Amino acid sequence: MPGMKVLVVEDNRKLASFLTRALTEEGYTVDIVEDGGVAREQMQRLTYDLVILDWMLPTVDGLSVCRAARAAGATFPILMLTARGDVAERIAGLDAGADDYLAKPFDLGELLARVRALARRGVRGRVLAVGRVRVDRQAHVATLDGKRLDLAPRELALLTYLLDRAGNVVPRTELLAKVWNTGFDPGSNTVEVHIKNLRGKLGADAAALETVRGVGYCWRVEPCA
C-alpha cells in the first residue's frame, strides 16, 4: 500500500538497490540495512509497516532477527527472502515468526504481490476495533466514534489488552503481568485506579468494561466467558 514504510534487510547491495528501486516505484518509503544486529536494533527504535528480511546476514542471522522482533512484541509483517528454499527451512522461518517466505531467485512481480498482500494484512492487524472504540497499535492512538481519547500510556496499554481479549475475563494478575510487567501483586490498587480513570474517559461506553468480582475485568461484547 503506497505511503507505507518498508525495511529491507539485505547484505547484497545490488539486490538491496534493486528492491529499493522497485518498492519506491510502487510508492513505498524504504530503508536499507545490511547487518542483522543493526536491523534488530533499528526495528526496536523505528516504526515499520513491513520488513523484507534475508536469512544469511552478517553479525546476526535473519532467523534470530525475526525471533527477536517477535519476542519484543513486533506485529509488522515479515517477508523472509532467502536462497534457503527447502521445506524444513521454510518451516523454520515461519516458526520463527515470518509471515511469508520467498526463495531466491524470485520473480519481482510475485514479490510485489506478496508485499501488497502482507501490507493489507498488516493494516488490518494494526487496528483493533471493538464497537465504537478503535486502537491503532502502531500510532499508539485510541479513538471513540472517531474522536481521539486522551489516554496516558498505561491507560492505552490497559485498553488495548482488554479489547484484544474482548468477551473474555482477564484476571487482575494477568493485567499486572502483561500491562505492568510485574510477576507479583504489590497489594496496591494500581489496577483499580487505572480502570476507574479509563472508565471516566470512555463516558457512556464505560459500561462495556465490566468488573468480574474477585477475578478481574472483561470488555463485554457478548456475555463474558
MARZA-784424 format. One line per field, with one value per residue (C-alpha): residue in three letters; x negated, y, z. Coordinates in Angstrom, 2 decimals, always signed. Example, Ala and Ser with C-alpha at 12.3 -4.5 7.8 and 13.67 -1.06 7.14 Angstrom:
2
bamar = [Ala/Ser]
c1 = [-12.30/-13.67]
c2 = [-4.50/-1.06]
c3 = [+7.80/+7.14]
***
This chain:
225
bamar = [Met/Pro/Gly/Met/Lys/Val/Leu/Val/Val/Glu/Asp/Asn/Arg/Lys/Leu/Ala/Ser/Phe/Leu/Thr/Arg/Ala/Leu/Thr/Glu/Glu/Gly/Tyr/Thr/Val/Asp/Ile/Val/Glu/Asp/Gly/Gly/Val/Ala/Arg/Glu/Gln/Met/Gln/Arg/Leu/Thr/Tyr/Asp/Leu/Val/Ile/Leu/Asp/Trp/Met/Leu/Pro/Thr/Val/Asp/Gly/Leu/Ser/Val/Cys/Arg/Ala/Ala/Arg/Ala/Ala/Gly/Ala/Thr/Phe/Pro/Ile/Leu/Met/Leu/Thr/Ala/Arg/Gly/Asp/Val/Ala/Glu/Arg/Ile/Ala/Gly/Leu/Asp/Ala/Gly/Ala/Asp/Asp/Tyr/Leu/Ala/Lys/Pro/Phe/Asp/Leu/Gly/Glu/Leu/Leu/Ala/Arg/Val/Arg/Ala/Leu/Ala/Arg/Arg/Gly/Val/Arg/Gly/Arg/Val/Leu/Ala/Val/Gly/Arg/Val/Arg/Val/Asp/Arg/Gln/Ala/His/Val/Ala/Thr/Leu/Asp/Gly/Lys/Arg/Leu/Asp/Leu/Ala/Pro/Arg/Glu/Leu/Ala/Leu/Leu/Thr/Tyr/Leu/Leu/Asp/Arg/Ala/Gly/Asn/Val/Val/Pro/Arg/Thr/Glu/Leu/Leu/Ala/Lys/Val/Trp/Asn/Thr/Gly/Phe/Asp/Pro/Gly/Ser/Asn/Thr/Val/Glu/Val/His/Ile/Lys/Asn/Leu/Arg/Gly/Lys/Leu/Gly/Ala/Asp/Ala/Ala/Ala/Leu/Glu/Thr/Val/Arg/Gly/Val/Gly/Tyr/Cys/Trp/Arg/Val/Glu/Pro/Cys/Ala]
c1 = [+0.00/-1.55/-2.93/-3.87/-7.35/-9.37/-12.66/-14.81/-17.41/-19.77/-23.58/-23.75/-23.97/-22.97/-19.83/-19.04/-19.30/-17.07/-14.43/-14.58/-14.03/-11.11/-9.42/-9.93/-8.28/-5.30/-5.03/-6.68/-9.24/-12.25/-15.13/-18.03/-20.11/-22.90/-23.67/-21.45/-22.50/-21.80/-18.44/-17.45/-18.20/-16.56/-13.32/-13.11/-13.81/-11.84/-8.35/-7.86/-4.78/-6.62/-10.07/-11.75/-14.39/-17.23/-18.24/-22.03/-23.28/-26.45/-26.58/-23.11/-21.23/-17.76/-16.09/-17.41/-16.43/-12.90/-12.64/-13.94/-11.43/-8.51/-9.81/-9.90/-6.23/-6.64/-3.44/-4.52/-4.51/-7.86/-8.66/-11.71/-13.63/-16.46/-18.28/-17.27/-14.23/-13.65/-10.60/-12.38/-13.91/-10.63/-9.03/-11.87/-11.36/-7.61/-8.03/-10.46/-7.68/-7.87/-4.51/-5.65/-8.67/-10.06/-13.11/-15.78/-15.84/-12.38/-10.07/-9.71/-6.01/-5.42/-7.44/-5.47/-2.18/-3.23/-4.29/-0.89/+0.91/-1.19/-0.74/+3.05/+2.88/+0.61/+3.05/+5.91/+3.82/+2.57/+6.03/+8.02/+11.74/+14.45/+17.76/+17.16/+13.67/+10.60/+6.90/+4.15/+1.34/-1.32/-0.29/+0.48/+3.82/+7.28/+10.48/+14.14/+16.54/+13.58/+12.60/+9.22/+9.20/+6.72/+5.15/+1.96/-0.41/+0.57/+4.28/+3.80/+1.91/+4.69/+7.43/+5.55/+5.06/+8.73/+10.01/+7.68/+9.37/+12.90/+15.53/+13.08/+12.46/+8.91/+7.63/+6.13/+2.87/+2.68/+3.09/+0.30/-1.96/-1.19/-0.43/-2.60/-5.27/-5.30/-5.13/-3.64/-0.75/-2.14/+1.04/+1.86/+4.94/+2.98/+5.15/+8.37/+7.24/+6.36/+9.66/+11.54/+9.63/+10.22/+13.94/+14.10/+12.63/+14.88/+18.07/+21.21/+19.07/+17.54/+20.47/+18.70/+15.82/+17.16/+15.71/+15.82/+15.75/+12.90/+11.33/+10.62/+12.17/+13.83/+14.62/+18.11/+19.16/+21.32/+21.65/+18.11/+16.75]
c2 = [+0.00/+3.31/+5.52/+2.62/+2.31/-0.82/-2.02/-4.11/-6.17/-7.49/-7.58/-7.98/-4.33/-4.93/-6.80/-4.28/-1.45/-3.33/-3.93/-0.33/+0.97/-1.41/-0.67/+3.07/+2.98/+1.28/+4.21/+2.73/+4.54/+2.24/+1.92/-0.48/-2.29/-4.74/-6.15/-8.37/-6.79/-3.30/-4.46/-5.89/-2.60/-0.49/-2.49/-1.58/+2.13/+2.87/+2.07/-0.02/-1.31/-4.27/-5.89/-7.85/-9.94/-12.00/-15.14/-15.05/-11.78/-10.52/-10.46/-11.90/-14.18/-13.31/-16.13/-14.72/-11.18/-12.41/-14.21/-11.15/-8.87/-11.11/-11.57/-7.77/-7.61/-6.50/-7.04/-5.81/-8.41/-10.03/-11.49/-13.73/-13.58/-16.09/-18.68/-21.30/-22.85/-26.39/-27.31/-27.68/-24.22/-22.64/-24.16/-22.82/-19.33/-19.38/-20.82/-18.01/-15.51/-14.75/-14.20/-15.29/-16.85/-16.34/-18.22/-16.67/-16.32/-14.78/-13.06/-9.35/-9.39/-12.17/-10.39/-7.16/-9.07/-10.72/-7.35/-5.87/-8.80/-8.55/-4.78/-5.17/-7.80/-5.57/-2.66/-4.90/-6.35/-2.94/-1.52/-3.09/-2.21/-3.31/-1.49/+2.25/+2.04/+1.70/+1.41/+1.95/-0.11/+1.46/+5.09/+4.47/+6.23/+5.27/+6.79/+6.68/+7.35/+8.76/+11.21/+10.75/+9.64/+11.44/+8.41/+8.06/+5.39/+2.83/+3.51/+2.94/-0.31/-1.44/-0.61/-2.38/-5.52/-5.69/-5.01/-7.67/-10.16/-8.77/-11.20/-12.97/-12.39/-11.13/-11.84/-8.96/-10.91/-11.20/-7.43/-6.86/-9.25/-8.05/-4.34/-3.54/-6.20/-7.40/-11.04/-10.37/-8.45/-5.44/-5.25/-1.77/-0.55/+0.39/-1.64/-0.37/+3.26/+2.88/+1.10/+3.95/+6.57/+4.66/+4.40/+8.12/+8.83/+6.32/+8.04/+6.01/+3.29/+2.55/+0.17/-2.31/-2.57/-4.95/-5.84/-9.58/-9.54/-11.47/-12.26/-9.31/-7.42/-8.01/-5.89/-7.12/-7.97/-10.93/-12.30/-12.67/-16.21]
c3 = [+0.00/-1.09/+1.68/+3.92/+5.35/+4.48/+5.93/+3.59/+5.45/+2.76/+2.64/-1.14/-2.16/-5.75/-4.73/-1.98/-4.52/-6.95/-4.27/-3.11/-6.62/-7.26/-3.93/-4.27/-7.69/-6.01/-3.59/-0.52/+1.66/+2.00/+4.49/+3.86/+6.50/+5.64/+9.10/+11.25/+14.54/+13.23/+11.86/+15.23/+16.97/+14.26/+14.45/+18.13/+17.59/+14.43/+13.20/+10.06/+8.28/+6.75/+6.80/+4.00/+5.75/+4.31/+6.21/+5.77/+7.28/+8.95/+12.78/+13.44/+11.04/+9.81/+11.72/+15.01/+13.99/+13.28/+16.62/+18.49/+16.80/+17.74/+21.28/+21.61/+20.58/+16.95/+14.95/+11.50/+8.71/+7.90/+4.47/+4.61/+1.36/+1.07/-1.02/+1.55/-0.08/+1.12/+3.16/+6.51/+6.23/+5.15/+8.23/+10.41/+9.01/+9.59/+13.08/+13.89/+13.21/+9.49/+7.80/+4.36/+2.69/-0.81/-2.12/-4.33/-7.27/-7.32/-9.76/-8.97/-9.79/-7.28/-4.61/-5.07/-4.95/-1.68/-0.28/-1.15/+0.49/+3.65/+3.77/+3.66/+6.39/+8.47/+8.40/+9.50/+12.33/+13.37/+14.05/+16.87/+16.76/+19.17/+18.92/+18.75/+20.21/+17.99/+18.84/+16.30/+17.80/+15.62/+16.07/+19.78/+19.44/+20.71/+19.37/+20.36/+17.49/+15.57/+18.33/+19.96/+23.59/+25.83/+27.48/+29.50/+28.12/+30.78/+30.22/+26.49/+27.16/+29.51/+27.00/+24.20/+26.26/+27.27/+23.75/+22.36/+24.69/+24.39/+25.63/+27.94/+31.62/+32.19/+35.71/+37.66/+37.98/+34.18/+33.79/+36.29/+34.38/+30.85/+31.29/+34.31/+33.64/+37.21/+38.23/+41.66/+43.18/+45.06/+47.11/+45.83/+43.98/+40.86/+38.51/+40.04/+39.77/+36.10/+35.40/+37.08/+35.08/+31.85/+32.53/+33.16/+29.73/+27.95/+29.05/+28.25/+26.64/+30.05/+30.60/+28.31/+30.78/+33.41/+36.79/+37.48/+41.26/+42.79/+39.41/+37.12/+34.23/+30.89/+27.86/+27.10/+23.55/+24.39/+27.92/+29.23/+29.39]
***
